Amino acid sequence: MPDNNPFKKYSPSIKKRWRTTEKRTARLKPYRTRATSSVRDARIAIQNNDADSADLVKAAQAAIDRAARRNIIHKNTAARRKSRLVKLLKAQSDAN
């Protein structure tokens, strides 16, 4: 919530919006964090030619799907991120 300046009045609906936004952010943040960290781990594994990079990509896809299911990220954004991950994995496996 913004500063509690006594000269600044906020309507009750704005205050409620702040409260609900804080609650929603706290509730959904773990899904967003899990998706981004799993994508990062998968990318690092692909760049390092790790043997378990395919499993990490699969885990990242699952995390992205969970985030999309809860409308944390848009479904098209989820599809694009998954597609780019698989494309990166395939290019790396073809190069080896």
C-alpha positions in Angstrom: 0.0 0.0 0.0 1.2 3.5 -0.7 2.3 5.8 2.1 -0.3 6.8 4.7 -0.3 10.5 3.9 -3.2 12.1 6.0 -3.8 14.7 3.3 -4.4 12.1 0.6 -7.7 10.4 0.6 -8.2 7.0 -1.1 -11.6 5.5 -1.8 -12.5 2.2 -0.1 -12.5 0.4 -3.5 -8.9 1.5 -4.1 -7.9 0.2 -0.7 -9.7 -3.1 -1.3 -8.0 -3.4 -4.7 -4.6 -3.0 -3.0 -5.5 -5.7 -0.5 -6.7 -8.1 -3.0 -3.7 -7.5 -5.3 -1.3 -8.2 -2.4 -3.1 -11.4 -1.5 -3.2 -12.5 -5.1 0.4 -11.8 -5.7 1.4 -13.7 -2.6 -0.7 -16.7 -3.6 0.5 -16.9 -7.2 4.1 -15.9 -6.8 5.4 -19.5 -6.1 4.0 -20.7 -9.4 5.6 -17.9 -11.4 8.9 -18.4 -9.6 8.8 -22.2 -10.1 8.2 -21.7 -13.8 11.0 -19.2 -14.3 13.6 -21.1 -12.3 12.8 -24.4 -13.9 13.1 -22.8 -17.4 16.4 -21.3 -16.3 17.7 -24.7 -15.0 16.7 -26.4 -18.2 18.4 -23.8 -20.4 21.6 -24.1 -18.3 21.5 -27.9 -18.6 21.0 -27.7 -22.4 24.0 -25.3 -22.8 26.2 -27.6 -20.6 25.1 -30.7 -22.6 23.9 -32.4 -19.4 22.5 -35.9 -19.8 19.4 -35.0 -17.8 18.5 -31.9 -19.8 15.5 -33.7 -21.4 14.1 -34.4 -18.0 14.6 -30.8 -16.9 12.8 -29.6 -20.1 9.9 -31.9 -19.3 9.8 -30.5 -15.7 9.9 -26.9 -17.0 7.1 -27.6 -19.4 5.0 -29.0 -16.5 5.8 -25.9 -14.4 4.9 -23.6 -17.3 1.6 -25.5 -17.8 0.7 -25.1 -14.1 1.3 -21.4 -14.3 -0.8 -21.1 -17.5 -3.6 -23.1 -15.9 -3.8 -20.6 -13.1 -3.7 -17.6 -15.5 -0.3 -16.5 -14.2 1.0 -16.4 -17.7 -1.1 -16.4 -20.9 -1.6 -19.7 -22.6 0.0 -18.5 -25.8 3.0 -17.3 -23.8 3.3 -20.7 -22.2 3.1 -22.4 -25.6 5.8 -20.1 -26.9 8.1 -20.7 -24.0 7.7 -24.4 -24.2 8.3 -24.4 -28.0 11.5 -22.4 -27.6 12.8 -24.8 -25.0 12.1 -27.8 -27.1 13.6 -26.1 -30.1 16.8 -25.3 -28.1 17.0 -28.9 -26.8 16.6 -30.3 -30.3 19.2 -28.0 -31.8 21.7 -28.9 -29.1 21.0 -32.7 -29.5 21.4 -32.4 -33.3 24.7 -30.5 -32.9 26.1 -33.4 -30.8 
